[in-house]
Amino acid sequence: MASESLLAWKPMRDLITQSARRLLETHLPEVAVRQSRTGRLPDGWQAMTKSGLLLALRPDSGIGRADALALAEVAGAHASPGPIAETMLANWLLGLAGLPPATGPATVAVLAGAAINDGQLTGRAAGVPWAMPGVEIIAIGGGALVRSWAPALLAEPSISGLPRASVTVAASVAAKAPEVDIQAAMAALRTHEIAGALATILAMTTEWTGTRVQFGKPLSRNQAVQHGLARLASEAAAAGAAASLAAGAFGRADTRLTIAAAKARASEAAGIGAGIAHQLHGAIGFTADHRLHLFTRALWQWRDDAGNEHDWAAELGAATLAAPTFWPMVTAL
Amino acid sequence: MTHFPAVPPSDAAEALRGEVRAFLADTLGAMPAAQRAHSWNGHDPAFSAALGARGWIGMTWPRAYGGHDRSALERYVVIEELLAAGAPVAAHWIADRQSGPLILKYGTEAQKRSLLPAMAAGTSFACIGMSEPGSGSDLAAVSTRAEKMPGGWRINGTKLWTTFAHRAHWMILFCRTSGSSADRQAGTSQLIVDMTTPGITVRPVLDLMGDHHFNEVVFDDVTVGEDALVGTQGQGWAQVMSELAYERSGPERFLSTMTLLSGLVAALGADAPAAAHAPIGRMTAHLAVLRHMSRGVAQLLQDGADPALEAAIVKDLGAMFEQEVPEIARALVAHVPSAKMTQDFLETLHFTVQMAPSVSLRGGTREILRGIIARGLGIR
């Protein structure tokens, strides 16, 4: 297949993604993924911290943005058994702020109604992924950044079982907040996780329909099933391309609309892809025992995180309609 | 599985984009939207010649054959600007997109020297003889036959759906040179045929709107020289398949309803109600991602890869996008202010509604493409 001819094309990316894949397979296998879905930091997480991979997005890492973001795609392909994208984002912000990286798992909270009094930043953020005891919160608000290990947490419902909470932070200002678009950055990371998860459920669905025999032949010998697989492959490919589009825009000024396009497309692909994978897996894929839901429930979560396809499409649409002409606006994305 | 490399914009390519936009504004200025909506079915030899004079046809071909030694990305910029503007590119489109590259890849030195310069000049046009009355999606059932005779070939058979055969100088004919239809892919070849050769009859097949672009082309004891063979005798199938990656992945697979989409965005304008935002933004998002994928395929082609699977994905997703455009326009048309609701806009909408079914038929049906994608997954 074409991808093989391109192995030499991105040696750095291959090095990073292969190390990450090996680490996840060895230290954070399915049992760890399942632990993460019960709101726990899984056994084996230490290996992820020790690997240094979560520093990849820091400006001083020596790793290109797109290569670093490929880690989030690998994480998604393994159902993200921990705050991988979240810690990468936190370390990116800490790096930009000139602060040392997180020593363990971390997540980012953008505070609403933030106030600074006597160097103390207080504020609240809802729906913070992986906000739980033992996870450092990097909170941004009022132009300041704080590091908090002990915010007040209120657990929130989660589609995937992955932990999320609203946080109330009161901590000393550690630095000036970097002037970056955190929502867009998180959306870019989720776009990569979605692309990774869709690639995995495509492989799982291809495998299952190729081996499950009904009416005396493998399911995938039926043209209707083949066409479902083709649609799933196309949505996975679109999400992969959306991730690539987002990678080119990550962290750069004036690229919010490009990431809007990428996240809107990837979130749409997540819903369509998860639906097809379930349809083609049949009843077995709807069970707790089967691992399909570790990906599909995460997809349903991630398509909503950092703005769902409707939110981003509305923002992009308003900008499209306000642009002087349509096509030059598209080519500028 | 699939891979669509990111192709970052280059300053040279963006400068070229500006030149093309200025040229199109000059050349097409007053052309009504309803006419632009015909997109790559708009046929205008004068426009093609003007484009050729600018060096924007056969851009990636070597200078020795009338080309311009430009990159695939530069060509991509030119063709997407042409399509986005609804420029009438049909006359030279097939020669530029696939017949020229085919001759360049498989043709003899003499064929390259005699055929390519006029194609690059935008004065020599090609059509593709693939489908037949009994061979539509099932291309391997081809029955048009070229028999070897002393000094050349004698051709008999009928081609169907041949776009602009009535205005083309050359046909790249896919035909059987040995065996029978039962032999399927084996024994097929490609010949290049001068459309003025005696024995060729071209009859129009009007589309559902009464427009003439399709034709039936009958070959009745048509004789051509030995030098008509393109590539290797018996290798026609493999050659055609490599040609299809060019045919399927280009921006024409998602930009042929652009005139309506651009017109809709302009008609709704910045004051459009919030209800219009998400549907329009969704189209912008799809377009941005399709463009990213299609530029990636152009890069893969330039690198000598065989992105048949990626091309099929772009075309299938592109067709779904294009077919949604008129539906979204219908959903939002009530929000178009009456002053913007011109006859031209309505004609563009009506045309696009009616042409929409063709986008998942031409160049490989949706069903064929999904079969190709499934095969790419290793399940067929």
HADDOCK unambig.tbl for C-alpha pairs under 7 A between the chains (distance, minus, plus):
assign (segid A and resid 2 and name CA) (segid B and resid 2 and name CA) 6.91 0.50 0.50
assign (segid A and resid 2 and name CA) (segid B and resid 305 and name CA) 6.37 0.50 0.50
assign (segid A and resid 2 and name CA) (segid B and resid 306 and name CA) 6.30 0.50 0.50
assign (segid A and resid 2 and name CA) (segid B and resid 307 and name CA) 5.91 0.50 0.50
assign (segid A and resid 3 and name CA) (segid B and resid 1 and name CA) 6.60 0.50 0.50
assign (segid A and resid 3 and name CA) (segid B and resid 2 and name CA) 6.02 0.50 0.50
assign (segid A and resid 3 and name CA) (segid B and resid 3 and name CA) 5.43 0.50 0.50
assign (segid A and resid 210 and name CA) (segid B and resid 379 and name CA) 6.77 0.50 0.50
assign (segid A and resid 220 and name CA) (segid B and resid 379 and name CA) 6.63 0.50 0.50
assign (segid A and resid 226 and name CA) (segid B and resid 371 and name CA) 7.00 0.50 0.50
assign (segid A and resid 226 and name CA) (segid B and resid 374 and name CA) 5.70 0.50 0.50
assign (segid A and resid 227 and name CA) (segid B and resid 370 and name CA) 5.56 0.50 0.50
assign (segid A and resid 227 and name CA) (segid B and resid 371 and name CA) 6.91 0.50 0.50
assign (segid A and resid 229 and name CA) (segid B and resid 374 and name CA) 6.58 0.50 0.50
assign (segid A and resid 230 and name CA) (segid B and resid 370 and name CA) 5.36 0.50 0.50
assign (segid A and resid 230 and name CA) (segid B and resid 373 and name CA) 5.42 0.50 0.50
assign (segid A and resid 230 and name CA) (segid B and resid 374 and name CA) 5.34 0.50 0.50
assign (segid A and resid 234 and name CA) (segid B and resid 313 and name CA) 5.62 0.50 0.50
assign (segid A and resid 237 and name CA) (segid B and resid 2 and name CA) 6.46 0.50 0.50
assign (segid A and resid 238 and name CA) (segid B and resid 289 and name CA) 6.79 0.50 0.50
assign (segid A and resid 241 and name CA) (segid B and resid 4 and name CA) 6.42 0.50 0.50
assign (segid A and resid 241 and name CA) (segid B and resid 289 and name CA) 6.30 0.50 0.50
assign (segid A and resid 241 and name CA) (segid B and resid 292 and name CA) 6.63 0.50 0.50
assign (segid A and resid 241 and name CA) (segid B and resid 293 and name CA) 6.08 0.50 0.50
assign (segid A and resid 242 and name CA) (segid B and resid 289 and name CA) 5.78 0.50 0.50
assign (segid A and resid 244 and name CA) (segid B and resid 6 and name CA) 6.35 0.50 0.50
assign (segid A and resid 245 and name CA) (segid B and resid 292 and name CA) 6.93 0.50 0.50
assign (segid A and resid 261 and name CA) (segid B and resid 284 and name CA) 6.98 0.50 0.50
assign (segid A and resid 261 and name CA) (segid B and resid 285 and name CA) 4.05 0.50 0.50
assign (segid A and resid 261 and name CA) (segid B and resid 288 and name CA) 6.74 0.50 0.50
assign (segid A and resid 262 and name CA) (segid B and resid 285 and name CA) 6.62 0.50 0.50
assign (segid A and resid 262 and name CA) (segid B and resid 289 and name CA) 6.96 0.50 0.50
assign (segid A and resid 264 and name CA) (segid B and resid 285 and name CA) 6.49 0.50 0.50
assign (segid A and resid 265 and name CA) (segid B and resid 285 and name CA) 5.96 0.50 0.50
assign (segid A and resid 265 and name CA) (segid B and resid 286 and name CA) 6.21 0.50 0.50
assign (segid A and resid 310 and name CA) (segid B and resid 278 and name CA) 6.06 0.50 0.50
assign (segid A and resid 313 and name CA) (segid B and resid 278 and name CA) 4.59 0.50 0.50
assign (segid A and resid 313 and name CA) (segid B and resid 281 and name CA) 4.24 0.50 0.50
assign (segid A and resid 313 and name CA) (segid B and resid 282 and name CA) 4.97 0.50 0.50
assign (segid A and resid 314 and name CA) (segid B and resid 277 and name CA) 4.64 0.50 0.50
assign (segid A and resid 314 and name CA) (segid B and resid 278 and name CA) 3.77 0.50 0.50
assign (segid A and resid 314 and name CA) (segid B and resid 281 and name CA) 5.74 0.50 0.50
assign (segid A and resid 316 and name CA) (segid B and resid 281 and name CA) 4.71 0.50 0.50
assign (segid A and resid 317 and name CA) (segid B and resid 277 and name CA) 4.29 0.50 0.50
assign (segid A and resid 317 and name CA) (segid B and resid 278 and name CA) 5.53 0.50 0.50
assign (segid A and resid 317 and name CA) (segid B and resid 280 and name CA) 4.93 0.50 0.50
assign (segid A and resid 317 and name CA) (segid B and resid 281 and name CA) 3.41 0.50 0.50
assign (segid A and resid 318 and name CA) (segid B and resid 277 and name CA) 5.15 0.50 0.50
assign (segid A and resid 320 and name CA) (segid B and resid 281 and name CA) 6.78 0.50 0.50
assign (segid A and resid 321 and name CA) (segid B and resid 265 and name CA) 5.83 0.50 0.50
assign (segid A and resid 321 and name CA) (segid B and resid 269 and name CA) 5.25 0.50 0.50
assign (segid A and resid 321 and name CA) (segid B and resid 270 and name CA) 4.84 0.50 0.50
assign (segid A and resid 322 and name CA) (segid B and resid 269 and name CA) 6.50 0.50 0.50
assign (segid A and resid 322 and name CA) (segid B and resid 270 and name CA) 4.28 0.50 0.50
assign (segid A and resid 326 and name CA) (segid B and resid 262 and name CA) 5.65 0.50 0.50
assign (segid A and resid 326 and name CA) (segid B and resid 265 and name CA) 6.74 0.50 0.50
assign (segid A and resid 327 and name CA) (segid B and resid 84 and name CA) 6.86 0.50 0.50
assign (segid A and resid 330 and name CA) (segid B and resid 284 and name CA) 6.86 0.50 0.50
assign (segid A and resid 330 and name CA) (segid B and resid 288 and name CA) 6.45 0.50 0.50
assign (segid A and resid 333 and name CA) (segid B and resid 288 and name CA) 6.88 0.50 0.50
